[in-house]
Amino acid sequence: MLVHTARGRWAAWALFAVLFLPLFALPLLVVVAASFATNWSGALPSGPTTAHYASAVRGESLQALTTSLVTAATASVLALVLGTWAALASARLPPRVRRVVDALFMLPVAVPSVVVGLAVLVAFSRPPLFLNGTPWIVLVAHTVLVTAFAHQSVSAALTRLDPAYEEAAASLGASPAHVLWRVRLPLLLPSLNAAAGLCFALSMGELSATMMLYPPDWLPLPVLVFTATDRGSLFTGSALAVVLMAATLLVLAALTRLRTRATYR
């Protein structure tokens, strides 16, 4: 910590607690408490039960969780490939052109996601690429929304790479493709892993564009959470939200473990 006095450290921790607890921790604790309740008429929930979780991990809820995991994993992989390719390609461009490329990739996150959903719906609701009513249109929308984060993460990592490694490999006779696969990409592994985690987490929680695009046979879990709470099933929706958070955190923990190994390497 940058604060060197004991009084300053206590003040910093107190400020952190004042800001963190009501803004971040308390809302999550309320959701967790509601997921175990059958009613909430007073200051605290009552009627503790695990029935909401029993229904949240089977049937339609389990299928929705699987759909969200498949959607997030697919969109993350596609975004990582596209964003990395674009970052590597734009690194050789003049600074002015590179800024234009960066702006184009950031455009989907500069506008509301519902606008991206509408754009995808209009673009893929007629031949030659008719995707409306299929899971592919949801995958396309999620990929468009998260590719910007993969591109920015890899671009930032490229600016910090020491060119001496690539120059040394090239001076030893390595081809550009060999330098890319054996030098640049291994050095970028920690950033690639971090970008994959960010893309996955954002895709798991995406709702606005998904609500406009999802077909009946491809129902992601955030949509199910929304529909449950919209019908007044607050406690069931809270249990689904906790399952969504837990699944996302488990995947992020696994990716963090991989990133630690990549950094050590």
Stockholm file with secondary structure:
# STOCKHOLM 1.0

chainA/1-265         MLVHTARGRWAAWALFAVLFLPLFALPLLVVVAASFATNWSGALPSGPTTAHYASAVRGESLQALTTSLVTAATASVLALVLGTWAALASARLPPRVRRVVDALFMLPVAVPSVVVGLAVLVAFSRPPLFLNGTPWIVLVAHTVLVTAFAHQSVSAALTRLDPAYEEAAASLGASPAHVLWRVRLPLLLPSLNAAAGLCFALSMGELSATMMLYPPDWLPLPVLVFTATDRGSLFTGSALAVVLMAATLLVLAALTRLRTRATYR
#=GR chainA/1-265 SS CCCCSHHHHHHHHHHHHHHHIIIIIHHHHHHHHHHTCSBCCSSSCBSCCSHHHHHHTSHHHHHHHHHHHHHHHHHHHHHHHHHHHHHHHHTTSCHHHHHHHHHHHHHHHHSCHHHHHHHHHHHTEETTEECTTSHHHHHHHHHHHHHHHHHHHHHHHHHHSCHHHHHHHHHTTCCHHHHIIIIIHHHHHHHHHHHHHHHHHHHHHCCHHHHHHCCTTCCCHHHHHHHHHHTTCHHHHHHHHHHHHHHHHHHHHHHHHHHHHHHHC
#=GC SS_cons         CCCCSHHHHHHHHHHHHHHHIIIIIHHHHHHHHHHTCSBCCSSSCBSCCSHHHHHHTSHHHHHHHHHHHHHHHHHHHHHHHHHHHHHHHHTTSCHHHHHHHHHHHHHHHHSCHHHHHHHHHHHTEETTEECTTSHHHHHHHHHHHHHHHHHHHHHHHHHHSCHHHHHHHHHTTCCHHHHIIIIIHHHHHHHHHHHHHHHHHHHHHCCHHHHHHCCTTCCCHHHHHHHHHHTTCHHHHHHHHHHHHHHHHHHHHHHHHHHHHHHHC
//
